[in-house]
Amino acid sequence: MSTDLAGSIGANLPYLRRYARALTGSQDSGDRFAAATLEAILADPTPFDGAGDPKVALFHAFHLVWASAGAPLGEPDTRLSARAQDHMATLTPNTREALLLNTIEGFRVEEIGAIMQVGAEEAAELIEIALREMEASVAGKVMIIEDEAIIAMDIQSIVEEMGHRVTGIAATRSTAVALAAREKPDLILADIQLADNSSGIDAVNDILEQFDELPVVFITAFPERLLTGERPEPAFLITKPYTETQVRSAVSQAMFFSSTETLVA
């Protein structure tokens, strides 16, 4: 493997791991398939020869490995993962892959087609089907942890337009913990760097100590702080500046795959 190829793969590996984690529903399983992909590339790097975009080639290599294994889900590592896998069985085949590749990883439909070996039109249709199926499934209570008022209001508007109710907005760690204690949310949307230099990660950890597992979507300008390989890693991580579609996708998936009895079908 050339130095350039190794460097390119290394730069994109955290994002492949993020995708694999969300796709399989298990951090352990996602990491195993990411590792198997690297082994396959080491054994035969020729698919990267002349590849226009090494990131597309890397994700395509992952899909070949995953599909050859029967596109399995991972062994659930949490109760949320177990519920996620139950819900995945109800989705139209291939839609979740296309949606994750587009809205979380930022691939264009042409690139998704190359990764999944389908046409661009089919990739676009798969994305639309996934969004419709997920958004129509559940609605619930969302808590927002964000210290920038304009961003917080924008996220609130997106979430409410989807049919969810926002329990409140917190700008600091202590405020977030108190807000969650007053009304348990079904989903947390959290920034990492908060006002008064407190941490959204710490705020989420404090909240999770109060309740059973809750799904969390991190929206941050610092994704490298969470994509470290340490446990646990978030299944849903959006990089600022975000798009409305990214927020809708992550919220829909988190609600769909982690729904509890409090959610309204």
Long-range contacts (C-beta under 8 A, 24 or more apart in sequence): 1-41, 1-42, 1-45, 2-45, 5-45, 5-48, 5-54, 8-54, 8-55, 8-58, 9-38, 9-41, 9-54, 9-58, 12-54, 12-55, 12-58, 13-38, 13-58, 14-223, 14-224, 14-227, 14-229, 15-55, 15-105, 15-227, 16-58, 16-59, 16-62, 17-227, 17-229, 17-233, 18-104, 18-105, 18-227, 18-233, 18-237, 19-59, 19-62, 19-100, 19-101, 19-104, 19-105, 20-62, 20-66, 21-233, 21-235, 22-100, 22-104, 22-235, 22-236, 22-253, 23-66, 23-96, 23-97, 23-100, 24-66, 24-72, 24-73, 24-74, 25-73, 25-74, 25-76, 25-81, 25-84, 25-85, 25-88, 25-235, 25-257, 26-73, 26-74, 26-75, 26-76, 26-77, 26-81, 27-74, 27-77, 27-231, 27-232, 27-233, 28-74, 28-75, 28-77, 29-72, 29-73, 29-74, 29-75, 30-74, 31-229, 32-74, 33-62, 33-65, 33-66, 33-69, 34-62, 36-65, 37-61, 37-62, 37-65, 40-64, 40-65, 53-111, 56-107, 56-111, 56-114, 56-115, 59-101, 59-105, 59-107, 59-115, 60-114, 60-115, 60-117, 63-97, 63-115, 63-116, 63-117, 78-213, 79-212, 79-213, 80-213, 80-215, 80-257, 80-258, 83-257, 83-258, 83-259, 84-257, 84-258, 87-137, 87-256, 87-257, 87-259, 88-257, 90-133, 91-130, 91-133, 91-134, 92-126, 92-129, 92-130, 92-133, 94-118, 94-126, 95-126, 95-127, 95-129, 95-130, 95-133, 96-130, 96-253, 97-126, 98-123, 98-126, 98-127, 98-130, 99-126, 99-127, 99-130, 99-131, 99-134, 99-249, 99-253, 100-253, 102-127, 102-245, 102-249, 103-127, 103-243, 103-245, 103-246, 103-248, 103-249, 103-250, 104-236, 104-237, 104-238, 104-246, 104-249, 104-250, 131-248, 131-249, 131-252, 133-256, 134-249, 134-252, 134-253, 134-255, 134-256, 135-162, 135-163, 135-248, 135-252, 137-252, 137-255, 137-256, 137-259, 137-265, 138-255, 138-256, 138-259, 138-263, 138-264, 138-265, 139-163, 139-164, 139-165, 139-255, 139-263, 139-264, 140-164, 140-165, 140-185, 140-186, 140-187, 140-255, 140-259, 140-260, 140-262, 140-263, 140-264, 141-165, 141-166, 141-167, 141-183, 141-184, 141-185, 141-186, 141-187, 141-262, 142-166, 142-167, 142-185, 142-186, 142-187, 142-188, 142-189, 142-251, 143-167, 143-168, 143-170, 143-176, 143-179, 143-180, 143-185, 143-187, 143-188, 143-189, 144-168, 144-169, 144-170, 144-189, 144-190, 145-169, 145-170, 145-171, 145-176, 145-188, 145-189, 145-190, 145-191, 145-194, 145-200, 145-203, 145-204, 146-170, 146-171, 146-189, 146-190, 146-191, 146-194, 146-219, 147-171, 147-172, 147-191, 147-193, 147-194, 147-195, 148-191, 151-191, 151-240, 155-189, 155-219, 155-247, 158-244, 158-247, 158-248, 158-251, 159-189, 159-247, 159-251, 162-248, 162-251, 162-252, 164-251, 164-255, 170-203, 171-195, 172-196, 172-198, 172-203, 173-198, 173-199, 173-200, 173-202, 173-203, 173-206, 174-198, 176-200, 176-203, 176-204, 176-206, 176-207, 177-203, 177-206, 177-207, 177-210, 180-207, 180-210, 180-211, 181-210, 184-211, 184-214, 184-262, 185-214, 186-214, 186-215, 186-255, 186-258, 186-259, 186-260, 186-262, 186-263, 187-214, 187-215, 187-216, 187-217, 187-251, 187-254, 187-255, 187-258, 188-214, 188-215, 188-216, 188-217, 189-216, 189-217, 189-219, 189-247, 189-251, 190-216, 190-217, 190-218, 190-219, 191-218, 191-219, 191-220, 192-218, 192-220, 192-221, 192-222, 192-225, 192-226, 193-220, 193-221, 193-222, 201-225, 201-226, 213-258, 214-258, 215-254, 215-255, 215-257, 215-258, 216-254, 217-250, 217-251, 217-254, 219-247
